[in-house]
Amino acid sequence: EQALRDRLALQARLEQVAASTPGLICWFLLAEDGQMSMPFASSAIQEIYGCTQQQVADDAAYIMSLIVPDDRDAVVLSIKRSAATLKPWHMEYRIQHPHKGLRWLEGQSKPSLEDT
């Protein structure tokens, strides 16, 4: 019960920070089996990717499907390299937004190991 309250409090703080920051703020996870998810994504996900936070909370496959096929392998490889080396990730890539057509995006993150 306390863990749930702590998680909700943290999520509320993250949402406050994200609401005052331009662009998408998210917690992106790459599991050992290669599955990607976004347990937290700011509301900007709707504008940037045309989806809801709930659509990617457990599986980011929807977002990966939006990446232009010519860019997808490079994006996935760069994410995996960044996770393996814990070096910052930065990449420009194209997506096919469901309502706005072709868009260029720039992504960046600083990876860390999750506590187990």
All heavy atoms as an XYZ file, in Angstrom:
913
protein
N       0.825     -1.191      0.000
C       0.000      0.000      0.000
C       0.871      1.258      0.000
O       0.618      2.196     -0.743
C      -0.906     -0.028      1.225
C      -2.211      0.705      1.018
C      -3.138      0.508      2.201
O      -3.638     -0.627      2.368
O      -3.307      1.487      2.936
N       1.915      1.253      0.830
C       2.822      2.404      0.885
C       3.576      2.554     -0.434
O       3.768      3.665     -0.921
C       3.808      2.265      2.053
C       4.752      3.448      2.196
C       4.038      4.761      2.475
O       3.094      4.803      3.246
N       4.466      5.830      1.823
N       3.983      1.443     -1.022
C       4.694      1.501     -2.300
C       3.814      2.121     -3.377
O       4.291      2.907     -4.205
C       5.142      0.104     -2.716
N       2.537      1.792     -3.379
C       1.610      2.372     -4.354
C       1.478      3.868     -4.123
O       1.512      4.649     -5.072
C       0.245      1.689     -4.264
C      -0.832      2.245     -5.193
C      -0.413      2.131     -6.651
C      -2.148      1.526     -4.953
N       1.347      4.285     -2.876
C       1.255      5.724     -2.572
C       2.519      6.455     -3.012
O       2.455      7.539     -3.576
C       0.994      5.943     -1.089
C      -0.452      5.727     -0.688
C      -0.736      6.295      0.696
N       0.057      5.663      1.741
C      -0.309      4.592      2.436
N      -1.476      4.027      2.200
N       0.469      4.090      3.371
N       3.686      5.842     -2.751
C       4.951      6.457     -3.153
C       5.043      6.590     -4.667
O       5.477      7.609     -5.194
C       6.137      5.633     -2.640
C       6.287      5.701     -1.131
O       5.670      6.588     -0.503
O       7.035      4.858     -0.596
N       4.612      5.551     -5.373
C       4.651      5.578     -6.836
C       3.714      6.660     -7.391
O       4.062      7.389     -8.310
C       4.285      4.215     -7.408
C       4.365      4.170     -8.917
C       3.988      2.796     -9.439
N       3.869      2.826    -10.868
C       4.712      2.234    -11.693
N       5.730      1.559    -11.227
N       4.539      2.304    -12.988
N       2.532      6.778     -6.812
C       1.579      7.805     -7.259
C       2.107      9.206     -6.968
O       1.943     10.121     -7.782
C       0.216      7.588     -6.615
C      -0.544      6.340     -7.070
C      -1.809      6.151     -6.239
C      -0.857      6.400     -8.557
N       2.762      9.383     -5.831
C       3.342     10.683     -5.493
C       4.468     11.026     -6.460
O       4.569     12.167     -6.937
C       3.852     10.683     -4.056
N       5.312     10.054     -6.771
C       6.388     10.280     -7.728
C       5.821     10.607     -9.101
O       6.288     11.527     -9.777
C       7.297      9.050     -7.812
C       8.410      9.116     -8.855
C       9.340     10.296     -8.597
C       9.177      7.808     -8.881
N       4.807      9.888     -9.518
C       4.189     10.146    -10.815
C       3.605     11.557    -10.867
O       3.754     12.251    -11.867
C       3.107      9.121    -11.122
C       2.525      9.292    -12.511
C       1.610      8.148    -12.903
O       1.613      7.096    -12.296
N       0.838      8.362    -13.932
N       2.982     12.005     -9.789
C       2.421     13.356     -9.749
C       3.528     14.402     -9.875
O       3.372     15.397    -10.602
C       1.633     13.564     -8.463
N       4.660     14.180     -9.210
C       5.787     15.116     -9.325
C       6.353     15.121    -10.738
O       6.662     16.176    -11.286
C       6.875     14.763     -8.314
C       6.543     15.287     -6.931
C       7.673     15.040     -5.961
N       7.194     13.955     -5.110
C       7.922     12.938     -4.673
N       9.179     12.850     -4.975
N       7.395     12.007     -3.925
N       6.490     13.941    -11.330
C       6.991     13.863    -12.704
C       6.049     14.581    -13.668
O       6.500     15.276    -14.589
C       7.148     12.399    -13.132
C       8.333     11.648    -12.544
C       8.239     10.172    -12.896
C       9.640     12.235    -13.016
N       4.760     14.429    -13.473
C       3.793     15.092    -14.347
C       3.880     16.610    -14.215
O       3.752     17.332    -15.204
C       2.386     14.589    -14.055
C       2.166     13.177    -14.572
C       0.837     12.560    -14.171
O       0.029     13.235    -13.495
O       0.624     11.394    -14.527
N       4.149     17.122    -13.002
C       4.316     18.566    -12.812
C       5.532     19.068    -13.574
O       5.461     20.089    -14.254
C       4.485     18.910    -11.328
C       3.208     18.984    -10.550
C       3.495     19.374     -9.111
O       4.436     18.882     -8.499
N       2.672     20.266     -8.588
N       6.641     18.373    -13.452
C       7.863     18.769    -14.164
C       7.641     18.685    -15.668
O       7.976     19.605    -16.415
C       9.054     17.875    -13.745
C      10.251     18.108    -14.652
C       9.423     18.132    -12.294
N       7.060     17.595    -16.119
C       6.846     17.388    -17.548
C       5.916     18.434    -18.139
O       6.114     18.876    -19.279
C       6.287     15.989    -17.793
N       4.913     18.858    -17.397
C       3.959     19.846    -17.904
C       4.618     21.196    -18.142
O       4.160     21.980    -18.973
C       2.792     19.984    -16.927
N       5.708     21.470    -17.450
C       6.377     22.765    -17.613
C       7.591     22.682    -18.531
O       8.337     23.639    -18.665
C       6.797     23.305    -16.242
O       7.759     22.453    -15.660
N       7.782     21.540    -19.169
C       8.935     21.318    -20.029
C       8.472     21.044    -21.460
O       7.590     20.216    -21.663
C       9.743     20.100    -19.519
O      10.073     20.306    -18.149
C      10.999     19.891    -20.322
N       9.062     21.733    -22.434
C       8.660     21.433    -23.823
C       9.160     20.047    -24.243
O      10.181     19.576    -23.763
C       9.352     22.531    -24.634
C      10.475     22.995    -23.783
C      10.077     22.760    -22.351
N       8.426     19.415    -25.107
C       8.808     18.095    -25.593
C       8.289     16.993    -24.700
O       7.591     17.218    -23.714
N       8.639     15.791    -25.049
C       8.187     14.595    -24.340
C       9.188     14.223    -23.261
O      10.379     14.109    -23.524
C       8.034     13.429    -25.319
C       7.717     12.059    -24.737
C       6.350     12.066    -24.061
C       7.767     10.999    -25.812
N       8.698     14.029    -22.071
C       9.487     13.496    -20.967
C       8.950     12.092    -20.716
O       7.739     11.898    -20.580
C       9.306     14.331    -19.679
C       9.634     15.795    -19.914
C      10.097     13.720    -18.524
C      11.084     16.105    -20.085
N       9.844     11.117    -20.687
C       9.366      9.756    -20.455
C      10.396      8.942    -19.696
O      11.565      9.301    -19.616
C       9.010      9.069    -21.768
S      10.417      8.683    -22.814
N       9.913      7.858    -19.158
C      10.749      6.839    -18.543
C      10.676      5.674    -19.512
O       9.645      5.021    -19.657
C      10.188      6.502    -17.184
C      10.860      5.384    -16.456
C      12.093      4.850    -16.687
C      10.328      4.667    -15.346
N      12.350      3.846    -15.807
C      11.292      3.710    -14.964
C       9.137      4.741    -14.645
C      11.086      2.836    -13.917
C       8.939      3.861    -13.595
C       9.907      2.927    -13.235
N      11.756      5.451    -20.221
C      11.817      4.428    -21.265
C      12.596      3.248    -20.711
O      13.702      3.409    -20.212
C      12.526      5.008    -22.492
C      12.565      4.087    -23.667
C      11.557      4.118    -24.619
C      13.610      3.192    -23.844
C      11.588      3.272    -25.719
C      13.650      2.348    -24.936
C      12.637      2.393    -25.874
N      12.018      2.062    -20.793
C      12.688      0.861    -20.316
C      13.002     -0.087    -21.462
O      12.160     -0.323    -22.328
C      11.803      0.112    -19.311
C      11.562      0.776    -17.967
C      10.621     -0.097    -17.123
C      12.856      0.999    -17.225
N      14.203     -0.618    -21.438
C      14.606     -1.678    -22.356
C      14.892     -2.898    -21.488
O      15.856     -2.910    -20.716
C      15.846     -1.277    -23.150
C      16.477     -2.358    -24.027
C      15.493     -2.832    -25.102
C      17.765     -1.860    -24.660
N      14.045     -3.906    -21.588
C      14.211     -5.124    -20.795
C      15.306     -5.999    -21.390
O      15.680     -5.850    -22.557
C      12.885     -5.889    -20.743
N      15.815     -6.906    -20.589
C      16.861     -7.820    -21.063
C      16.424     -8.616    -22.279
O      17.239     -8.958    -23.124
C      17.299     -8.756    -19.937
C      18.128     -8.051    -18.883
C      18.632     -9.003    -17.812
O      18.754    -10.217    -18.077
O      18.901     -8.516    -16.708
N      15.124     -8.898    -22.382
C      14.625     -9.665    -23.534
C      14.400     -8.794    -24.766
O      13.943     -9.274    -25.797
C      13.345    -10.420    -23.175
C      12.168     -9.497    -22.867
O      12.300     -8.251    -22.972
O      11.096    -10.021    -22.518
N      14.719     -7.488    -24.663
C      14.582     -6.582    -25.797
C      13.269     -5.823    -25.845
O      13.107     -4.917    -26.659
N      12.305     -6.180    -24.989
C      11.027     -5.461    -24.992
C      11.228     -4.046    -24.471
O      11.947     -3.815    -23.505
C       9.976     -6.167    -24.152
C       8.649     -5.415    -24.198
C       7.507     -6.196    -23.611
O       7.566     -7.405    -23.462
N       6.444     -5.498    -23.290
N      10.563     -3.099    -25.127
C      10.644     -1.701    -24.758
C       9.288     -1.236    -24.236
O       8.249     -1.648    -24.739
C      11.047     -0.863    -25.969
C      12.392     -1.241    -26.528
S      12.766     -0.339    -28.040
C      14.181     -1.251    -28.630
N       9.328     -0.369    -23.236
C       8.092      0.173    -22.676
C       8.345      1.577    -22.151
O       9.500      1.994    -22.001
C       7.562     -0.728    -21.557
O       8.489     -0.788    -20.497
N       7.257      2.287    -21.886
C       7.327      3.630    -21.313
C       6.366      3.693    -20.124
O       5.236      4.150    -20.263
C       6.921      4.689    -22.340
C       7.918      4.972    -23.391
S       7.305      6.321    -24.418
C       8.674      6.541    -25.512
N       6.811      3.234    -18.951
C       5.928      3.258    -17.790
C       5.417      4.656    -17.442
O       4.350      4.807    -16.874
C       6.791      2.702    -16.656
C       7.880      1.970    -17.333
C       8.088      2.635    -18.650
N       6.192      5.679    -17.789
C       5.741      7.060    -17.627
C       6.015      7.802    -18.921
O       7.094      7.700    -19.503
C       6.464      7.780    -16.490
C       6.143      9.245    -16.457
C       4.970      9.691    -15.872
C       6.976     10.165    -17.060
C       4.642     11.047    -15.885
C       6.659     11.521    -17.067
C       5.495     11.951    -16.477
N       5.036      8.558    -19.381
C       5.204      9.461    -20.521
C       4.341     10.682    -20.261
O       3.203     10.561    -19.818
C       4.784      8.778    -21.827
N       4.901     11.842    -20.512
C       4.133     13.065    -20.301
C       3.025     13.162    -21.347
O       3.017     12.451    -22.357
C       5.043     14.291    -20.377
O       5.593     14.447    -21.671
N       2.103     14.061    -21.106
C       0.953     14.205    -22.010
C       1.370     14.645    -23.412
O       0.603     14.489    -24.357
C      -0.060     15.184    -21.427
O       0.537     16.450    -21.229
N       2.593     15.135    -23.570
C       3.083     15.527    -24.895
C       3.168     14.347    -25.855
O       3.289     14.530    -27.064
C       4.451     16.202    -24.779
N       3.051     13.135    -25.337
C       3.104     11.959    -26.198
C       1.981     11.991    -27.231
O       2.138     11.521    -28.358
C       3.098     10.651    -25.386
C       3.594      9.495    -26.261
C       1.731     10.363    -24.784
C       4.022      8.286    -25.494
N       0.851     12.568    -26.852
C      -0.286     12.682    -27.781
C       0.088     13.555    -28.980
O      -0.171     13.189    -30.118
C      -1.499     13.264    -27.052
C      -2.719     13.408    -27.934
C      -3.297     12.077    -28.370
O      -3.473     11.184    -27.565
N      -3.599     11.924    -29.641
N       0.716     14.679    -28.726
C       1.119     15.606    -29.796
C       2.242     15.012    -30.650
O       2.210     15.080    -31.871
C       1.580     16.935    -29.179
C       2.219     17.892    -30.152
C       1.254     18.502    -31.152
O       0.039     18.533    -30.880
O       1.715     18.944    -32.216
N       3.216     14.418    -30.004
C       4.411     13.965    -30.716
C       4.195     12.652    -31.455
O       4.610     12.513    -32.606
C       5.598     13.877    -29.743
C       5.936     15.298    -29.270
C       6.798     13.203    -30.387
C       6.919     15.366    -28.147
N       3.546     11.688    -30.811
C       3.362     10.373    -31.427
C       1.911     10.029    -31.769
O       1.660      9.008    -32.401
C       3.926      9.269    -30.524
C       5.430      9.254    -30.462
C       6.105      9.726    -29.334
C       6.193      8.756    -31.513
C       7.490      9.698    -29.266
C       7.574      8.734    -31.454
C       8.219      9.204    -30.325
O       9.586      9.174    -30.263
N       0.963     10.839    -31.323
C      -0.434     10.567    -31.628
C      -1.004      9.382    -30.879
O      -1.875      8.682    -31.389
N      -0.501      9.139    -29.665
C      -1.007      8.028    -28.867
C      -1.166      8.473    -27.420
O      -0.755      9.566    -27.045
C      -0.088      6.815    -28.963
S       1.541      7.041    -28.237
N      -1.744      7.605    -26.616
C      -1.929      7.920    -25.205
C      -0.806      7.299    -24.373
O      -0.117      6.379    -24.839
C      -3.271      7.373    -24.683
O      -3.221      5.938    -24.715
C      -4.438      7.894    -25.506
N      -0.697      7.771    -23.160
C       0.286      7.220    -22.233
C       0.021      5.739    -21.994
O       0.958      4.940    -21.915
C       0.244      7.999    -20.917
C       0.604      9.457    -21.111
C      -0.007     10.367    -20.056
O      -1.150     10.193    -19.682
N       0.775     11.334    -19.600
N      -1.248      5.374    -21.891
C      -1.604      3.989    -21.610
C      -1.198      3.043    -22.743
O      -0.900      1.878    -22.501
C      -3.109      3.862    -21.341
C      -3.567      4.543    -20.071
C      -3.654      6.072    -20.202
O      -3.807      6.610    -21.286
N      -3.544      6.765    -19.079
N      -1.184      3.541    -23.975
C      -0.842      2.695    -25.120
C       0.605      2.223    -25.095
O       0.922      1.222    -25.739
C      -1.099      3.435    -26.435
C      -2.549      3.508    -26.822
C      -2.728      4.307    -28.097
O      -2.801      5.526    -28.070
N      -2.789      3.609    -29.216
N       1.477      2.914    -24.398
C       2.898      2.561    -24.402
C       3.431      2.188    -23.026
O       4.606      1.874    -22.889
C       3.743      3.693    -25.018
C       3.373      3.903    -26.477
C       3.602      4.975    -24.222
N       2.583      2.231    -22.014
C       3.032      1.980    -20.638
C       3.688      0.610    -20.485
O       4.715      0.484    -19.821
C       1.872      2.127    -19.662
N       3.127     -0.405    -21.106
C       3.660     -1.764    -20.980
C       4.424     -2.241    -22.203
O       5.178     -3.211    -22.119
C       2.522     -2.755    -20.698
C       1.862     -2.489    -19.360
O       2.574     -2.154    -18.397
O       0.629     -2.605    -19.284
N       4.225     -1.576    -23.336
C       4.861     -2.008    -24.575
C       4.949     -0.823    -25.535
O       3.925     -0.257    -25.921
C       4.038     -3.138    -25.207
C       4.715     -3.796    -26.382
O       5.764     -3.287    -26.865
O       4.202     -4.819    -26.856
N       6.163     -0.453    -25.916
C       6.375      0.691    -26.803
C       6.344      0.299    -28.276
O       6.758      1.071    -29.141
C       7.699      1.380    -26.474
N       5.816     -0.883    -28.588
C       5.775     -1.355    -29.975
C       5.032     -0.377    -30.880
O       5.408     -0.203    -32.047
C       5.135     -2.738    -30.055
N       3.991      0.268    -30.369
C       3.248      1.229    -31.192
C       4.164      2.349    -31.671
O       4.173      2.690    -32.855
C       2.065      1.812    -30.413
C       1.359      2.890    -31.197
C       0.492      2.557    -32.228
C       1.601      4.232    -30.945
C      -0.133      3.541    -32.983
C       0.977      5.224    -31.691
C       0.111      4.875    -32.699
O      -0.500      5.843    -33.451
N       4.955      2.898    -30.776
C       5.873      3.979    -31.158
C       6.905      3.466    -32.148
O       7.213      4.128    -33.139
C       6.529      4.604    -29.916
C       5.502      5.478    -29.213
C       7.767      5.412    -30.284
C       5.984      6.126    -27.965
N       7.438      2.296    -31.880
C       8.442      1.743    -32.796
C       7.845      1.526    -34.183
O       8.524      1.693    -35.185
C       9.016      0.450    -32.233
C       9.686      0.616    -30.863
S      10.832      1.991    -30.739
C      12.238      1.313    -31.567
N       6.562      1.201    -34.246
C       5.916      0.978    -35.545
C       5.759      2.269    -36.339
O       5.608      2.229    -37.557
C       4.547      0.313    -35.360
O       3.591      1.239    -34.866
N       5.788      3.414    -35.657
C       5.668      4.703    -36.339
C       6.975      5.146    -36.995
O       6.968      5.978    -37.900
C       5.211      5.798    -35.365
C       3.844      5.638    -34.718
C       3.602      6.781    -33.739
C       2.743      5.572    -35.753
N       8.086      4.611    -36.517
C       9.379      5.006    -37.074
C       9.459      4.531    -38.517
O       9.132      3.385    -38.837
C      10.540      4.434    -36.240
C      10.469      4.988    -34.806
C      11.888      4.771    -36.881
C      11.464      4.360    -33.849
N       9.880      5.429    -39.389
C      10.005      5.116    -40.823
C      10.892      3.874    -40.957
O      11.962      3.796    -40.326
C      10.599      6.325    -41.574
C      10.947      5.978    -43.007
C       9.632      7.503    -41.515
N      10.462      2.881    -41.739
C      11.227      1.632    -41.854
C      12.722      1.820    -42.136
O      13.546      1.087    -41.583
C      10.522      0.886    -42.997
C       9.105      1.355    -42.900
C       9.205      2.818    -42.511
N      13.080      2.795    -42.958
C      14.502      3.023    -43.256
C      15.292      3.488    -42.030
O      16.520      3.383    -42.017
C      14.662      4.063    -44.370
C      14.261      3.528    -45.736
O      14.117      2.295    -45.887
O      14.091      4.353    -46.659
N      14.625      4.016    -41.014
C      15.290      4.513    -39.812
C      15.194      3.541    -38.633
O      15.975      3.627    -37.692
C      14.674      5.846    -39.362
C      14.882      6.970    -40.360
O      15.596      6.780    -41.358
O      14.316      8.055    -40.121
N      14.227      2.634    -38.660
C      13.892      1.816    -37.497
C      15.065      0.990    -36.965
O      15.347      0.999    -35.763
C      12.708      0.912    -37.806
C      12.124      0.250    -36.559
C      10.853     -0.537    -36.859
N       9.826      0.342    -37.409
C       9.123      0.081    -38.513
N       9.302     -1.041    -39.173
N       8.222      0.936    -38.933
N      15.760      0.265    -37.826
C      16.863     -0.580    -37.358
C      17.950      0.248    -36.685
O      18.495     -0.153    -35.649
C      17.459     -1.401    -38.506
C      16.559     -2.532    -38.964
O      15.604     -2.879    -38.236
O      16.813     -3.076    -40.059
N      18.260      1.405    -37.259
C      19.291      2.269    -36.675
C      18.858      2.806    -35.312
O      19.669      2.897    -34.382
C      19.617      3.425    -37.620
N      17.597      3.144    -35.168
C      17.092      3.635    -33.877
C      17.192      2.533    -32.831
O      17.719      2.745    -31.729
C      15.639      4.152    -33.998
C      15.057      4.448    -32.624
C      15.585      5.398    -34.870
N      16.709      1.353    -33.156
C      16.742      0.235    -32.203
C      18.187     -0.098    -31.829
O      18.508     -0.269    -30.646
C      15.997     -0.995    -32.761
C      16.222     -2.217    -31.874
C      14.514     -0.696    -32.900
N      19.064     -0.172    -32.812
C      20.467     -0.482    -32.541
C      21.097      0.585    -31.650
O      21.820      0.266    -30.703
C      21.246     -0.610    -33.848
C      22.725     -0.962    -33.719
C      22.906     -2.310    -33.031
C      23.382     -0.967    -35.094
N      20.806      1.846    -31.907
C      21.398      2.921    -31.098
C      20.878      2.871    -29.660
O      21.629      3.138    -28.720
C      21.138      4.288    -31.734
O      19.769      4.648    -31.643
N      19.614      2.521    -29.476
C      19.060      2.384    -28.124
C      19.761      1.238    -27.397
O      20.163      1.377    -26.233
C      17.537      2.151    -28.182
C      16.824      3.426    -28.639
C      17.005      1.684    -26.824
C      15.350      3.230    -28.979
N      19.925      0.119    -28.070
C      20.570     -1.035    -27.441
C      22.033     -0.755    -27.105
O      22.525     -1.145    -26.043
C      20.434     -2.265    -28.331
C      19.016     -2.795    -28.363
C      18.873     -4.020    -29.241
C      17.439     -4.530    -29.194
N      17.252     -5.723    -30.023
N      22.738     -0.048    -27.988
C      24.133      0.318    -27.707
C      24.223      1.245    -26.496
O      25.092      1.092    -25.649
C      24.751      1.017    -28.918
C      25.243      0.086    -29.960
C      26.053      0.840    -30.999
N      26.348     -0.022    -32.112
C      26.340      0.347    -33.373
N      26.064      1.600    -33.706
N      26.626     -0.502    -34.320
N      23.344      2.215    -26.457
C      23.335      3.152    -25.344
C      23.063      2.421    -24.025
O      23.720      2.680    -23.011
C      22.275      4.234    -25.578
O      22.203      5.117    -24.493
N      22.119      1.493    -24.056
C      21.798      0.728    -22.850
C      22.980     -0.147    -22.420
O      23.269     -0.270    -21.227
C      20.560     -0.133    -23.084
N      23.659     -0.733    -23.380
C      24.779     -1.627    -23.064
C      25.988     -0.863    -22.520
O      26.695     -1.353    -21.629
C      25.182     -2.415    -24.305
N      26.225      0.336    -23.038
C      27.402      1.109    -22.642
C      27.103      2.158    -21.578
O      28.025      2.731    -21.009
C      27.994      1.834    -23.865
O      27.025      2.767    -24.369
C      28.399      0.842    -24.951
N      25.810      2.429    -21.360
C      25.352      3.487    -20.454
C      25.841      4.866    -20.891
O      25.959      5.780    -20.085
C      25.740      3.199    -19.001
C      25.117      1.942    -18.401
C      25.576      1.754    -16.965
C      23.597      1.986    -18.475
N      26.105      4.996    -22.187
C      26.468      6.300    -22.747
C      25.200      7.005    -23.215
O      24.239      6.349    -23.623
C      27.447      6.127    -23.911
C      28.803      5.648    -23.448
C      29.789      5.601    -24.582
C      31.138      5.152    -24.032
N      32.130      5.017    -25.076
N      25.182      8.341    -23.157
C      23.980      9.078    -23.572
C      23.538      8.696    -24.983
O      24.360      8.432    -25.868
C      24.404     10.542    -23.507
C      25.495     10.553    -22.483
C      26.220      9.236    -22.677
N      22.230      8.678    -25.164
C      21.619      8.383    -26.462
C      21.138      9.680    -27.078
O      20.535     10.515    -26.416
C      20.443      7.425    -26.275
C      19.700      7.132    -27.536
C      20.095      6.296    -28.540
C      18.424      7.655    -27.935
N      19.141      6.262    -29.537
C      18.111      7.105    -29.195
C      17.532      8.540    -27.362
C      16.944      7.400    -29.869
C      16.363      8.836    -28.045
C      16.086      8.268    -29.289
N      21.427      9.859    -28.358
C      20.947     11.018    -29.096
C      20.774     10.594    -30.547
O      21.672     10.009    -31.136
C      21.942     12.173    -29.012
C      21.484     13.367    -29.783
N      22.054     13.728    -30.976
C      20.513     14.271    -29.530
C      21.449     14.821    -31.427
N      20.508     15.162    -30.576
N      19.615     10.894    -31.118
C      19.377     10.504    -32.505
C      18.263     11.339    -33.100
O      17.315     11.711    -32.412
C      19.005      9.033    -32.572
C      18.884      8.498    -33.960
S      19.133      6.729    -33.962
C      19.551      6.509    -35.667
N      18.397     11.617    -34.380
C      17.314     12.217    -35.158
C      16.762     11.129    -36.054
O      17.514     10.358    -36.644
C      17.844     13.384    -35.992
C      18.287     14.557    -35.144
C      18.804     15.717    -35.972
O      18.693     15.684    -37.216
O      19.322     16.659    -35.362
N      15.435     11.068    -36.115
C      14.791     10.018    -36.904
C      13.425     10.501    -37.359
O      12.906     11.503    -36.872
C      14.680      8.715    -36.097
C      13.956      8.863    -34.784
C      12.603      8.562    -34.669
C      14.620      9.308    -33.645
C      11.938      8.691    -33.469
C      13.965      9.441    -32.437
C      12.620      9.139    -32.350
O      11.970      9.268    -31.156
N      12.856      9.766    -38.297
C      11.549     10.140    -38.846
C      10.479      9.167    -38.367
O      10.751      7.981    -38.213
C      11.601     10.099    -40.375
C      12.597     11.072    -40.981
C      12.857     10.778    -42.438
N      13.534      9.471    -42.542
C      13.717      8.813    -43.675
N      13.259      9.307    -44.824
N      14.343      7.657    -43.695
N       9.280      9.732    -38.162
C       8.119      8.895    -37.881
C       7.009      9.254    -38.858
O       7.009     10.352    -39.434
C       7.590      9.053    -36.429
C       7.028     10.461    -36.196
C       8.655      8.686    -35.417
C       6.155     10.574    -34.954
N       6.100      8.351    -39.007
C       4.883      8.598    -39.777
C       3.770      8.807    -38.757
O       3.171      7.846    -38.271
C       4.581      7.422    -40.714
C       3.467      7.684    -41.693
C       3.820      8.791    -42.681
O       4.928      8.879    -43.190
N       2.863      9.649    -42.958
N       3.541     10.062    -38.384
C       2.526     10.395    -37.384
C       1.159     10.021    -37.942
O       0.866     10.297    -39.112
C       2.588     11.887    -37.056
C       1.777     12.296    -35.886
N       0.416     12.449    -35.945
C       2.140     12.574    -34.614
C      -0.032     12.820    -34.763
N       0.997     12.909    -33.931
N       0.296      9.408    -37.129
C      -0.994      8.940    -37.650
C      -1.919     10.049    -38.162
O      -2.790      9.773    -38.981
C      -1.624      8.206    -36.468
C      -0.890      8.684    -35.271
C       0.475      9.084    -35.725
N      -1.724     11.284    -37.700
C      -2.603     12.383    -38.126
C      -1.870     13.512    -38.837
O      -2.498     14.312    -39.526
C      -3.343     12.977    -36.925
C      -4.015     11.948    -36.083
N      -5.089     11.205    -36.526
C      -3.751     11.514    -34.832
C      -5.453     10.365    -35.576
N      -4.658     10.530    -34.542
N      -0.559     13.569    -38.685
C       0.209     14.703    -39.205
C       1.212     14.327    -40.282
O       1.936     15.189    -40.767
C       0.929     15.407    -38.057
C      -0.040     15.946    -37.024
C       0.689     16.568    -35.879
C      -0.317     17.057    -34.848
N       0.329     17.790    -33.782
N       1.284     13.061    -40.620
C       2.187     12.630    -41.676
C       3.634     12.529    -41.208
O       3.908     12.371    -40.025
N       4.543     12.652    -42.147
C       5.968     12.488    -41.886
C       6.488     13.620    -41.006
O       6.255     14.790    -41.283
C       6.742     12.456    -43.206
C       8.227     12.145    -43.102
C       8.440     10.724    -42.585
C       8.903     12.336    -44.443
N       7.186     13.234    -39.934
C       7.761     14.216    -39.007
C       9.161     13.776    -38.613
O       9.429     12.589    -38.447
C       6.922     14.316    -37.735
C       5.516     14.796    -37.995
C       4.729     14.945    -36.737
N       5.159     16.160    -36.058
C       4.781     16.507    -34.839
N       3.985     15.736    -34.154
N       5.205     17.617    -34.292
N      10.051     14.750    -38.470
C      11.380     14.500    -37.935
C      11.338     14.699    -36.433
O      10.760     15.671    -35.939
C      12.396     15.479    -38.523
C      12.922     15.071    -39.854
C      12.448     15.450    -41.077
C      14.024     14.197    -40.097
N      13.190     14.866    -42.072
C      14.175     14.090    -41.494
C      14.906     13.499    -39.275
C      15.164     13.327    -42.087
C      15.898     12.738    -39.864
C      16.013     12.653    -41.259
N      11.968     13.796    -35.698
C      12.068     13.920    -34.251
C      13.529     13.840    -33.835
O      14.349     13.229    -34.527
C      11.302     12.800    -33.552
C       9.798     12.721    -33.788
C       9.212     11.555    -33.011
C       9.111     14.011    -33.396
N      13.812     14.444    -32.704
C      15.130     14.332    -32.096
C      14.935     13.770    -30.703
O      14.138     14.299    -29.913
C      15.803     15.701    -32.021
C      17.152     15.672    -31.369
C      17.811     17.043    -31.302
O      17.132     18.053    -31.578
O      18.994     17.088    -30.956
N      15.617     12.699    -30.393
C      15.503     12.089    -29.082
C      16.836     12.058    -28.385
O      17.886     11.949    -29.023
N      16.787     12.171    -27.064
C      18.010     12.050    -26.286
C      17.679     11.555    -24.885
O      16.591     11.811    -24.372
C      18.779     13.359    -26.240
C      18.016     14.563    -25.821
C      18.855     15.817    -26.004
O      20.048     15.826    -25.724
N      18.239     16.859    -26.485
N      18.609     10.818    -24.329
C      18.406     10.304    -22.979
C      19.751      9.977    -22.353
O      20.773      9.859    -23.035
C      17.519      9.061    -22.988
O      18.211      7.977    -23.562
N      19.731      9.804    -21.068
C      20.887      9.340    -20.313
C      20.477      8.036    -19.647
O      19.657      8.028    -18.736
C      21.283     10.367    -19.260
C      22.342      9.869    -18.313
C      23.535     10.734    -18.316
C      24.631     10.317    -17.366
N      24.921      8.942    -17.211
N      20.998      6.926    -20.118
C      20.579      5.628    -19.580
C      21.153      5.369    -18.184
O      22.183      5.921    -17.793
C      21.129      4.629    -20.591
C      22.307      5.312    -21.173
C      21.961      6.786    -21.198
N      20.454      4.512    -17.472
C      20.942      4.052    -16.163
C      20.396      2.650    -15.955
O      19.434      2.240    -16.584
C      20.482      4.977    -15.054
O      19.073      4.992    -14.959
N      21.023      1.940    -15.060
C      20.543      0.604    -14.713
C      19.422      0.738    -13.715
O      19.481      1.561    -12.802
C      21.676     -0.237    -14.114
C      22.826     -0.570    -15.064
C      23.919     -1.313    -14.305
C      22.336     -1.396    -16.235
N      18.397     -0.073    -13.886
C      17.280     -0.060    -12.958
C      17.607     -0.937    -11.768
O      18.178     -2.018    -11.907
C      16.015     -0.549    -13.660
C      14.795     -0.422    -12.786
C      13.539     -0.773    -13.543
O      13.375     -1.957    -13.867
O      12.741      0.135    -13.781
N      17.227     -0.469    -10.594
C      17.408     -1.277     -9.387
C      16.540     -2.517     -9.490
O      15.398     -2.440     -9.895
C      17.019     -0.490     -8.143
C      17.937      0.691     -7.898
O      19.118      0.630     -8.323
O      17.494      1.682     -7.287
N      17.090     -3.647     -9.099
C      16.307     -4.888     -9.135
C      15.969     -5.352     -7.754
O      16.484     -4.965     -6.782
C      17.083     -6.006     -9.873
O      18.353     -6.173     -9.248
C      17.238     -5.678    -11.320
